[in-house]
Amino acid sequence: MWKLAIWKRNREMIHFSGRSHSRIGILAAIIGILVVAGFITISILSSTSNGNGGLILGVLGFLLFGLGIFGFVLSYKAFKEKDIFYRFPIIGVALNGIMIVVFFILYILGIGG
């Protein structure tokens, strides 16, 4: 019984490829999660003030937009690394890219009306 458990644990620990998770990709994914959480927070604060959030929420929105662009660039750089797992760079590109588009659409709508 114990030999089976030890063999199973050792089999799961063996990696035949030299790939690892990219630190830049992990950072980009964390930035993407922060941008989404910040957007949700700003949206809730704006809705509780009936759309009159003021300059502070607008500046925070621009900062989150810039942070999303930075996370997207980091994800792009992570894709250029060799022998990595692509889970975190894909998450970073998806979250940051979607949030960049959402912020851009909100700013265009805000300018127009």
DSSP file (Angstrom, degrees, kcal/mol; ACC not computed):
  #  RESIDUE AA STRUCTURE BP1 BP2  ACC     N-H-->O    O-->H-N    N-H-->O    O-->H-N    TCO  KAPPA ALPHA  PHI   PSI    X-CA   Y-CA   Z-CA
    1    1 A M     >        0   0    0      0, 0.0     4,-1.8     0, 0.0     5,-0.1   0.000 360.0 360.0 360.0 -48.8    0.0    0.0    0.0
    2    2 A W  H  >  +     0   0    0      1,-0.2     4,-2.5     2,-0.2     5,-0.2   0.873 360.0  55.8 -66.1 -36.6    2.7    2.5    1.0
    3    3 A K  H  > S+     0   0    0      1,-0.2     4,-2.5     2,-0.2    -1,-0.2   0.882 106.5  51.0 -63.9 -37.0    4.8    1.6   -2.0
    4    4 A L  H  > S+     0   0    0      2,-0.2     4,-2.4     1,-0.2    -1,-0.2   0.912 111.0  47.7 -65.4 -42.9    1.9    2.4   -4.3
    5    5 A A  H  X S+     0   0    0     -4,-1.8     4,-2.2     2,-0.2    -2,-0.2   0.902 113.9  47.0 -65.5 -41.2    1.4    5.8   -2.7
    6    6 A I  H  X S+     0   0    0     -4,-2.5     4,-2.5     2,-0.2    -2,-0.2   0.908 112.7  49.5 -67.3 -41.2    5.1    6.6   -2.9
    7    7 A W  H  X S+     0   0    0     -4,-2.5     4,-2.2    -5,-0.2    -2,-0.2   0.904 111.1  49.6 -63.9 -41.4    5.3    5.5   -6.5
    8    8 A K  H  X S+     0   0    0     -4,-2.4     4,-1.7     2,-0.2    -1,-0.2   0.910 112.1  47.8 -64.7 -41.9    2.2    7.6   -7.4
    9    9 A R  H  X S+     0   0    0     -4,-2.2     4,-1.1     1,-0.2    -2,-0.2   0.912 112.9  48.2 -65.6 -42.6    3.7   10.7   -5.7
   10   10 A N  H  X S+     0   0    0     -4,-2.5     4,-0.8     1,-0.2     3,-0.2   0.868 108.7  54.4 -66.0 -36.1    7.1   10.2   -7.4
   11   11 A R  H  < S+     0   0    0     -4,-2.2     3,-0.4     1,-0.2    -1,-0.2   0.865 107.8  49.9 -66.1 -36.0    5.4    9.7  -10.8
   12   12 A E  H  < S+     0   0    0     -4,-1.7    -1,-0.2     1,-0.2    -2,-0.2   0.746 108.1  54.5 -73.8 -22.6    3.6   13.1  -10.4
   13   13 A M  H  < S+     0   0    0     -4,-1.1     2,-0.4    -3,-0.2    -1,-0.2   0.634  85.0  99.2 -86.0 -15.0    6.8   14.9   -9.5
   14   14 A I     <  -     0   0    0     -4,-0.8     2,-0.5    -3,-0.4    -4,-0.0  -0.600  52.3-170.6 -79.4 128.5    8.7   13.8  -12.6
   15   15 A H        -     0   0    0     -2,-0.4    -3,-0.0     1,-0.1    -2,-0.0  -0.980  11.4-173.6-119.2 121.2    8.8   16.4  -15.4
   16   16 A F        +     0   0    0     -2,-0.5     2,-0.3     2,-0.0    -1,-0.1   0.626  68.9  65.1 -89.3 -13.4   10.2   15.3  -18.7
   17   17 A S  S    S-     0   0    0      2,-0.1    -2,-0.0     1,-0.1     0, 0.0  -0.746  78.6-132.5-105.7 158.1   10.2   18.7  -20.3
   18   18 A G        +     0   0    0     -2,-0.3     2,-0.1     2,-0.0    -1,-0.1   0.240  64.9 127.0 -89.8  13.8   12.3   21.7  -19.2
   19   19 A R        +     0   0    0     65,-0.1     2,-0.3     1,-0.0    65,-0.3  -0.368  31.3 172.3 -75.0 151.4    9.3   24.0  -19.3
   20   20 A S  E     -a   84   0A   0     63,-1.1    65,-1.9    -2,-0.1     2,-0.3  -0.914  40.8 -80.4-145.1 172.0    8.3   26.1  -16.3
   21   21 A H  E     -a   85   0A   0     -2,-0.3     2,-0.3    63,-0.2    65,-0.1  -0.621  47.6-119.3 -79.3 135.7    5.8   28.9  -15.6
   22   22 A S     >  -     0   0    0     63,-0.6     4,-2.2    -2,-0.3     5,-0.2  -0.577   9.9-149.3 -76.3 129.6    6.9   32.3  -16.7
   23   23 A R  H  > S+     0   0    0     -2,-0.3     4,-2.3     1,-0.2     5,-0.2   0.881 101.4  51.3 -65.6 -37.2    7.3   34.9  -14.0
   24   24 A I  H  > S+     0   0    0      2,-0.2     4,-2.3     1,-0.2    -1,-0.2   0.897 109.4  50.5 -66.1 -39.7    6.3   37.6  -16.4
   25   25 A G  H  > S+     0   0    0      2,-0.2     4,-2.2     1,-0.2    -2,-0.2   0.892 110.0  49.5 -64.9 -40.6    3.2   35.6  -17.4
   26   26 A I  H  X S+     0   0    0     -4,-2.2     4,-2.3     2,-0.2    -2,-0.2   0.921 111.3  49.6 -64.0 -43.5    2.2   35.1  -13.8
   27   27 A L  H  X S+     0   0    0     -4,-2.3     4,-2.4     1,-0.2    -2,-0.2   0.894 110.1  51.0 -61.5 -40.4    2.6   38.9  -13.1
   28   28 A A  H  X S+     0   0    0     -4,-2.3     4,-2.3     2,-0.2    -1,-0.2   0.890 109.7  49.7 -65.4 -39.3    0.5   39.7  -16.2
   29   29 A A  H  X S+     0   0    0     -4,-2.2     4,-2.2     2,-0.2    -2,-0.2   0.903 110.8  49.6 -66.2 -40.2   -2.3   37.4  -15.0
   30   30 A I  H  X S+     0   0    0     -4,-2.3     4,-2.4     2,-0.2    -2,-0.2   0.911 110.4  50.5 -64.4 -41.7   -2.2   39.0  -11.6
   31   31 A I  H  X S+     0   0    0     -4,-2.4     4,-2.4     1,-0.2    -2,-0.2   0.908 109.0  52.5 -61.8 -41.4   -2.4   42.4  -13.2
   32   32 A G  H  X S+     0   0    0     -4,-2.3     4,-2.2     1,-0.2    -2,-0.2   0.904 109.4  48.4 -60.6 -42.0   -5.4   41.3  -15.3
   33   33 A I  H  X S+     0   0    0     -4,-2.2     4,-2.5     1,-0.2    -1,-0.2   0.902 111.6  50.2 -65.2 -40.5   -7.2   40.1  -12.2
   34   34 A L  H  X S+     0   0    0     -4,-2.4     4,-2.7     2,-0.2    -2,-0.2   0.884 109.5  51.0 -64.7 -38.5   -6.5   43.4  -10.4
   35   35 A V  H  X S+     0   0    0     -4,-2.4     4,-2.4     2,-0.2    -2,-0.2   0.915 111.8  46.8 -66.1 -42.1   -7.8   45.4  -13.4
   36   36 A V  H  X S+     0   0    0     -4,-2.2     4,-2.4     2,-0.2    -2,-0.2   0.933 114.2  47.3 -64.4 -45.2  -11.0   43.3  -13.5
   37   37 A A  H  X S+     0   0    0     -4,-2.5     4,-2.3     1,-0.2    -2,-0.2   0.896 112.7  49.8 -63.9 -39.5  -11.5   43.7   -9.7
   38   38 A G  H  X S+     0   0    0     -4,-2.7     4,-2.9     2,-0.2    -1,-0.2   0.896 109.7  51.0 -64.8 -40.2  -10.8   47.4   -9.9
   39   39 A F  H  X S+     0   0    0     -4,-2.4     4,-2.4     2,-0.2    -2,-0.2   0.918 111.0  48.0 -63.2 -43.3  -13.3   47.8  -12.8
   40   40 A I  H  X S+     0   0    0     -4,-2.4     4,-2.3     2,-0.2    -2,-0.2   0.915 113.2  48.7 -63.5 -41.9  -16.0   46.0  -10.7
   41   41 A T  H  X S+     0   0    0     -4,-2.3     4,-2.6     2,-0.2    -2,-0.2   0.929 112.3  47.2 -63.7 -46.0  -15.2   48.2   -7.7
   42   42 A I  H  X S+     0   0    0     -4,-2.9     4,-2.4     1,-0.2    -1,-0.2   0.893 111.5  52.0 -63.4 -38.9  -15.3   51.4   -9.7
   43   43 A S  H  X S+     0   0    0     -4,-2.4     4,-2.2    -5,-0.2    -1,-0.2   0.908 111.0  46.9 -64.0 -42.0  -18.6   50.4  -11.3
   44   44 A I  H  X S+     0   0    0     -4,-2.3     4,-2.1     2,-0.2    -2,-0.2   0.926 113.3  48.4 -66.0 -44.2  -20.1   49.6   -7.9
   45   45 A L  H  X S+     0   0    0     -4,-2.6     4,-1.1     1,-0.2    -2,-0.2   0.891 112.6  49.0 -63.4 -38.2  -18.9   52.9   -6.5
   46   46 A S  H  <>S+     0   0    0     -4,-2.4     5,-3.0    -5,-0.2     6,-0.4   0.888 111.3  49.1 -68.5 -38.6  -20.2   54.8   -9.5
   47   47 A S  H ><5S+     0   0    0     -4,-2.2     3,-1.2     1,-0.2    -2,-0.2   0.851 107.6  53.9 -72.4 -32.1  -23.6   53.1   -9.4
   48   48 A T  H 3<5S+     0   0    0     -4,-2.1    -1,-0.2     1,-0.3    -2,-0.2   0.775 109.6  48.8 -71.6 -23.6  -24.1   53.8   -5.6
   49   49 A S  T ><5S-     0   0    0     -4,-1.1     3,-1.5    -5,-0.2    -1,-0.3   0.189 118.4-113.5 -98.0  17.7  -23.4   57.5   -6.3
   50   50 A N  T < 5S-     0   0    0     -3,-1.2    -3,-0.2     1,-0.3    -2,-0.1   0.827  73.6 -51.7  57.2  37.4  -25.9   57.5   -9.2
   51   51 A G  T 3 <S+     0   0    0     -5,-3.0     2,-0.4    -6,-0.1    -1,-0.3   0.479 117.2 108.4  83.3   2.3  -23.3   58.2  -11.8
   52   52 A N    <   +     0   0    0     -3,-1.5    -1,-0.1    -6,-0.4    -2,-0.1  -0.436  29.1 139.3-107.8  57.5  -21.8   61.2  -10.1
   53   53 A G        -     0   0    0     -2,-0.4     4,-0.4     1,-0.2     3,-0.3   0.781  48.5-148.9 -73.4 -27.7  -18.6   59.6   -8.9
   54   54 A G     >  -     0   0    0     -3,-0.3     4,-1.2     1,-0.2    -1,-0.2  -0.383  38.5 -41.7  92.3-170.0  -16.5   62.6   -9.7
   55   55 A L  H  > S+     0   0    0      1,-0.2     4,-2.6     2,-0.2     5,-0.2   0.805 125.8  63.9 -69.3 -32.6  -12.9   63.1  -10.8
   56   56 A I  H  > S+     0   0    0     -3,-0.3     4,-2.4     1,-0.2    -1,-0.2   0.923 104.4  45.5 -63.0 -44.9  -11.4   60.4   -8.5
   57   57 A L  H  > S+     0   0    0     -4,-0.4     4,-2.0     2,-0.2    -1,-0.2   0.861 112.5  52.4 -67.7 -33.9  -13.3   57.5  -10.1
   58   58 A G  H  X S+     0   0    0     -4,-1.2     4,-2.1     2,-0.2    -2,-0.2   0.913 110.6  46.7 -66.2 -42.7  -12.4   58.9  -13.6
   59   59 A V  H  X S+     0   0    0     -4,-2.6     4,-2.4     2,-0.2    -2,-0.2   0.905 111.3  51.8 -66.0 -41.1   -8.7   59.1  -12.7
   60   60 A L  H  X S+     0   0    0     -4,-2.4     4,-2.3    -5,-0.2    -1,-0.2   0.879 108.1  53.0 -61.6 -37.1   -8.8   55.6  -11.2
   61   61 A G  H  X S+     0   0    0     -4,-2.0     4,-2.1     2,-0.2    -2,-0.2   0.914 109.4  47.5 -63.6 -43.3  -10.4   54.4  -14.5
   62   62 A F  H  X S+     0   0    0     -4,-2.1     4,-2.4     2,-0.2    -2,-0.2   0.888 111.2  51.6 -65.2 -38.2   -7.5   55.9  -16.5
   63   63 A L  H  X S+     0   0    0     -4,-2.4     4,-2.4     2,-0.2    -2,-0.2   0.903 110.3  48.4 -64.8 -40.1   -5.0   54.3  -14.2
   64   64 A L  H  X S+     0   0    0     -4,-2.3     4,-2.3     2,-0.2    -2,-0.2   0.868 109.2  53.9 -66.8 -35.6   -6.6   50.9  -14.6
   65   65 A F  H  X S+     0   0    0     -4,-2.1     4,-1.9     2,-0.2    -2,-0.2   0.931 111.1  45.3 -61.8 -45.9   -6.6   51.4  -18.4
   66   66 A G  H  X S+     0   0    0     -4,-2.4     4,-2.3     1,-0.2    -2,-0.2   0.885 111.8  51.9 -64.6 -39.4   -2.9   52.1  -18.3
   67   67 A L  H  X S+     0   0    0     -4,-2.4     4,-2.4     1,-0.2    -1,-0.2   0.868 107.8  53.0 -64.9 -36.2   -2.3   49.1  -16.0
   68   68 A G  H  X S+     0   0    0     -4,-2.3     4,-2.1     2,-0.2    -2,-0.2   0.890 108.8  48.8 -65.2 -39.8   -4.3   46.9  -18.4
   69   69 A I  H  X S+     0   0    0     -4,-1.9     4,-2.3     2,-0.2    -2,-0.2   0.918 111.2  50.3 -64.7 -42.8   -2.0   48.1  -21.3
   70   70 A F  H  X S+     0   0    0     -4,-2.3     4,-2.2     1,-0.2    -2,-0.2   0.910 111.0  48.8 -61.4 -43.0    1.0   47.3  -19.2
   71   71 A G  H  X S+     0   0    0     -4,-2.4     4,-2.2     2,-0.2    -1,-0.2   0.867 109.7  52.4 -64.6 -36.7   -0.3   43.8  -18.3
   72   72 A F  H  X S+     0   0    0     -4,-2.1     4,-2.1     2,-0.2    -2,-0.2   0.910 109.5  48.6 -65.5 -41.9   -1.0   43.2  -22.0
   73   73 A V  H  X S+     0   0    0     -4,-2.3     4,-2.2     2,-0.2    -2,-0.2   0.896 110.4  51.7 -64.9 -40.5    2.5   44.1  -23.0
   74   74 A L  H  X S+     0   0    0     -4,-2.2     4,-2.1     1,-0.2    -1,-0.2   0.906 108.9  50.5 -62.2 -40.9    3.9   41.9  -20.2
   75   75 A S  H  X S+     0   0    0     -4,-2.2     4,-1.7     2,-0.2    -2,-0.2   0.902 108.7  52.0 -63.2 -40.3    1.8   39.0  -21.5
   76   76 A Y  H  X S+     0   0    0     -4,-2.1     4,-0.8     1,-0.2    -1,-0.2   0.904 109.9  48.8 -62.2 -41.7    3.1   39.6  -25.0
   77   77 A K  H >< S+     0   0    0     -4,-2.2     3,-0.6     1,-0.2     4,-0.4   0.863 107.6  55.6 -65.9 -35.0    6.7   39.5  -23.7
   78   78 A A  H >< S+     0   0    0     -4,-2.1     3,-1.2     1,-0.2    -1,-0.2   0.848 100.2  59.5 -67.2 -32.9    5.9   36.3  -21.9
   79   79 A F  H 3< S+     0   0    0     -4,-1.7    -1,-0.2     1,-0.2    -2,-0.2   0.779  99.5  58.4 -64.6 -25.2    4.8   34.6  -25.1
   80   80 A K  T << S+     0   0    0     -4,-0.8    -1,-0.2    -3,-0.6    -2,-0.2   0.605  84.8 101.5 -82.0 -10.8    8.2   35.3  -26.6
   81   81 A E  S <  S-     0   0    0     -3,-1.2     3,-0.3    -4,-0.4     2,-0.3  -0.371  72.9-121.8 -71.4 154.8   10.0   33.3  -23.9
   82   82 A K  S    S+     0   0    0      1,-0.2    -1,-0.1    -2,-0.1    -2,-0.1  -0.715  79.2  10.2-100.6 149.6   11.1   29.8  -24.7
   83   83 A D  S    S+     0   0    0     -2,-0.3   -63,-1.1     1,-0.2     2,-0.3   0.915  90.0 132.8  54.4  55.5   10.1   26.5  -22.9
   84   84 A I  E     -a   20   0A   0     -3,-0.3     2,-0.4   -65,-0.3   -63,-0.2  -0.880  62.4-107.6-125.9 161.4    7.3   27.9  -20.8
   85   85 A F  E     -a   21   0A   0    -65,-1.9   -63,-0.6    -2,-0.3     3,-0.3  -0.729  26.3-148.5 -82.0 140.6    3.8   26.8  -19.9
   86   86 A Y     >  +     0   0    0     -2,-0.4     4,-1.7     1,-0.2     5,-0.2   0.280  69.0 100.6 -98.4  10.8    1.4   29.2  -21.6
   87   87 A R  H  > S+     0   0    0      1,-0.2     4,-2.0     2,-0.2    -1,-0.2   0.957  86.8  39.4 -62.5 -52.5   -1.5   29.1  -19.1
   88   88 A F  H  > S+     0   0    0     -3,-0.3     4,-2.7     1,-0.2    -1,-0.2   0.887 113.8  52.0 -72.4 -39.7   -0.7   32.4  -17.3
   89   89 A P  H  > S+     0   0    0      0, 0.0     4,-2.6     0, 0.0    -1,-0.2   0.891 111.0  49.9 -62.1 -34.8    0.3   34.4  -20.4
   90   90 A I  H  X S+     0   0    0     -4,-1.7     4,-2.5     2,-0.2    -2,-0.2   0.917 111.3  47.9 -66.9 -42.4   -3.0   33.4  -22.1
   91   91 A I  H  X S+     0   0    0     -4,-2.0     4,-2.7     2,-0.2     5,-0.3   0.920 113.0  49.5 -62.1 -42.9   -4.9   34.4  -19.0
   92   92 A G  H  X S+     0   0    0     -4,-2.7     4,-2.3     1,-0.2     5,-0.4   0.917 112.1  46.4 -63.0 -44.6   -3.1   37.7  -18.9
   93   93 A V  H  X S+     0   0    0     -4,-2.6     4,-2.3    -5,-0.2     5,-0.3   0.921 115.1  47.4 -63.9 -43.2   -3.7   38.5  -22.6
   94   94 A A  H  X S+     0   0    0     -4,-2.5     4,-2.4    -5,-0.2     5,-0.2   0.963 117.2  39.7 -64.7 -52.4   -7.4   37.6  -22.3
   95   95 A L  H  X S+     0   0    0     -4,-2.7     4,-2.2    -5,-0.2     5,-0.2   0.951 121.3  41.9 -64.8 -49.4   -8.1   39.6  -19.1
   96   96 A N  H  X S+     0   0    0     -4,-2.3     4,-2.3    -5,-0.3    -1,-0.2   0.904 115.6  50.2 -66.9 -40.1   -6.1   42.6  -20.0
   97   97 A G  H  X S+     0   0    0     -4,-2.3     4,-2.0    -5,-0.4    -1,-0.2   0.923 112.0  46.7 -64.0 -44.9   -7.2   42.7  -23.6
   98   98 A I  H  X S+     0   0    0     -4,-2.4     4,-2.4    -5,-0.3    -1,-0.2   0.912 113.7  48.7 -63.9 -41.6  -10.8   42.4  -22.8
   99   99 A M  H  X S+     0   0    0     -4,-2.2     4,-2.8    -5,-0.2     5,-0.2   0.851 107.7  54.6 -70.4 -32.9  -10.5   45.1  -20.2
  100  100 A I  H  X S+     0   0    0     -4,-2.3     4,-2.4     2,-0.2    -1,-0.2   0.932 111.2  45.9 -61.9 -44.2   -8.6   47.5  -22.5
  101  101 A V  H  X S+     0   0    0     -4,-2.0     4,-2.5     2,-0.2    -2,-0.2   0.912 113.0  49.9 -64.9 -42.7  -11.5   47.1  -25.0
  102  102 A V  H  X S+     0   0    0     -4,-2.4     4,-2.4     2,-0.2    -2,-0.2   0.938 113.2  45.6 -62.7 -47.2  -14.1   47.7  -22.3
  103  103 A F  H  X S+     0   0    0     -4,-2.8     4,-2.4     1,-0.2    -1,-0.2   0.911 112.5  51.7 -62.4 -41.5  -12.4   50.8  -21.0
  104  104 A F  H  X S+     0   0    0     -4,-2.4     4,-2.3    -5,-0.2    -2,-0.2   0.922 110.5  47.9 -62.1 -44.2  -11.9   52.1  -24.5
  105  105 A I  H  X S+     0   0    0     -4,-2.5     4,-2.6     1,-0.2    -1,-0.2   0.910 111.2  51.3 -63.3 -42.4  -15.5   51.7  -25.3
  106  106 A L  H  X S+     0   0    0     -4,-2.4     4,-2.2     1,-0.2    -2,-0.2   0.903 111.0  47.8 -62.0 -40.7  -16.6   53.4  -22.1
  107  107 A Y  H  X S+     0   0    0     -4,-2.4     4,-2.1     2,-0.2    -1,-0.2   0.888 111.4  49.8 -69.2 -37.7  -14.3   56.4  -22.8
  108  108 A I  H  X S+     0   0    0     -4,-2.3     4,-2.1     2,-0.2    -2,-0.2   0.924 113.2  46.8 -65.1 -43.5  -15.6   56.7  -26.4
  109  109 A L  H  X S+     0   0    0     -4,-2.6     4,-1.5     1,-0.2    -2,-0.2   0.879 111.7  52.0 -65.2 -36.1  -19.2   56.6  -25.1
  110  110 A G  H  < S+     0   0    0     -4,-2.2    -1,-0.2    -5,-0.2    -2,-0.2   0.866 110.3  47.4 -68.5 -35.8  -18.4   59.1  -22.4
  111  111 A I  H  < S+     0   0    0     -4,-2.1    -1,-0.2     1,-0.2    -2,-0.2   0.889 113.3  49.2 -70.4 -38.7  -16.9   61.5  -24.9
  112  112 A G  H  <        0   0    0     -4,-2.1    -2,-0.2    -5,-0.2    -1,-0.2   0.749 360.0 360.0 -75.3 -24.4  -19.8   61.2  -27.3
  113  113 A G     <        0   0    0     -4,-1.5    -3,-0.2    -5,-0.2    -2,-0.2   0.405 360.0 360.0-151.3 360.0  -22.6   61.8  -24.8
